[in-house]
């Protein structure tokens, strides 16, 4: 697997200061994609054990709230096995930090339904992800006022709740439910 870049102080792709990995390779090829150069699976640098250690070390400071995984497309078959292993190591090392992932795949139609193949590796990845921004970028629905997503069709999902309920649970639903329990 190749990766396009690592951002060690990212505040645009999730809540708080984050370490972000942009992987290479994407077959969605969304018109207007902000990262079209990463469609190419051979773009960037090879992901190695040194790369993994660089990410794990960058996550160490207390002010870093978590890890964000973007692309390209993290759920492409060529990327899954490496990323499943990386996500498992991040969760084992930093269980208090959140993991966000951005995917052009739809949570229910593609990931849960195992429509993109190799369901066990997809499940391993999902088990480590706290928040998933799903859905292809649609240029006609682009909205610069949206937080953490590029187009209005994309959803921000709480993955643990979504897996437990077998349906997409929007992050808004999660926070509303949490607020209701506090009153």
N, C-alpha and C positions, 0 to 999 in steps of 0.2 A: 504494500500500500504506500502511496505517496501522500504528502501533505503540502498545502500551499503556504501556510504560515502558522506561527504560534504568536498570539498576543498575550503578553504576561500581565497587562494592566488594562483590561477591557471593561468599559462601563456601558456599552451599547447593546450587549447581547445577553441580558439577564440582569437580575437584581444585584446591586453591589459591585464591588471590584471583582473581576473574574479572570481566570486564565482561559483563553479560547484557542481551540485547535480547528483550523480550517482544512478539511481533508480534500484530496483531489478525486475527481471522477464523479460525473453526474449524467445520467441519461434523460433527465427531465427536460433539459434545455429550455427553460422558461424564457420567453421573450422579455427583454428588459432586465434580466438577471444582473445584480450588482457584481457578481463574481464569476462571470462567464469564462474567464481563463481557467478556472478550476474545473470546468467540465471535462477536460482532458485528464485521463487517469494517470498519465506519465508526467503531468505538470508538477513542478516543485521538487521537493527532496524526498528520498526514501525515509519511511518511518522506521527507526531502529530502536534498540534498547536504550541507547543514549538519548534519543528523542523522548522516550517514555520517562526516563529519569529526570530530564530537563523539566517536563511537565509536572511530575510529582514534587520536585524541589520548588518550583514556582508556586505551587499551591500551599506551601508550608506556612507563610505568614498569616497571622490571625486576621489581618484586615482583608485578606482574600476570602470572599464569601463562597466561591465555588468555581466550577468548571463548565464551560459551554462548548458544545460540539456542533460544528457547522460544516458547510461544504462549498462546493461539491455537494455530495449526498452521503451522509454517514451510513445509511442503510443499503447502499449498493452492495451486491454480493462480494465484490472484490475488497470491500472495506470492513465487512462485518466481523470476521473472526478476530482481527487485530483490535478493533474497537471494543468488542465484547470483553476481551482480556484487559484492555486498558481501563475500561469503566469499572470492572470488578476490582482492580487494584486501587483505583481512586476511592471507591466506596469503602474498601477495607482499610485504607490508610487514613482517610478523612471522612468518617461517617457523618460528621456534623456539617459538612459542606454540601451545597446543592449542586446537582448536575442538571443542566439544561441542554436540550438537543433541538436542532432545527432540521426538519425533513420535509421534502416535497410529497412524501407519501401520506395518505390519509390513515389515521389511527385505526378506525374500524374496518374500512374497506380493504386496506392493504396489509397493515401490520398485524392486527388481531386475526384477520381472516387467513393469514399466512399466504396471501396471494403472491407475495414476492419471493416465495421459496424459503427453505431452511428456517422453519419456524423456531427451532430450538435456539439458534444463535440470536434471532430477533428477540425472543423472549428473554434471553440472558441480558441483552442490551437494555430492553425496557425495564427489567427488574432493577437496574442501576440508575435510571433516569427519573428525576423528580418532576421536571417540567418539559413538555414536548410542545414545540410550535410546529403544527402540522399543516400540510396543504401546499400545493405548488404556488409560486408567486404568479399572480395574474396582473399584468401591466395595467389593464383597464380598471382594476380595483386598487391600484396603488394609492396610498394615503400617507403622506408624510407626518400626519398627526397621530398615527397609531404608534403605540409603544411596543417595542420588542417584535414587531412584525412589519412586513412590507406591503401587504395587500389585505383588504378587509375580509377576504374568504378564509384567511389563515386563522387558526384557533390556538389559544394558549391553554394547554391541558395539564391537569395534575395527574401524572401517570400512576402513582400508587392507587389513588381513588378510582381511576379509570380501569385499571386492571382488576381491582376488587369488584367493581360493579359491572364489568363487561361492556361498558359504554364510555363514550367520551365525557369526562367531567371537566368542565371549563374551570380554569383557575378562579374566575369570578365566583362560581358556585361554591368552591372550596372556602374562599374567604368569607362569603356571606354565611355559610353554614357555621364556620368557626366563630364569627362575630355573634351569631344567634346563640351559640352555646355559652358565650361569656356574659350574656345579659341575665 
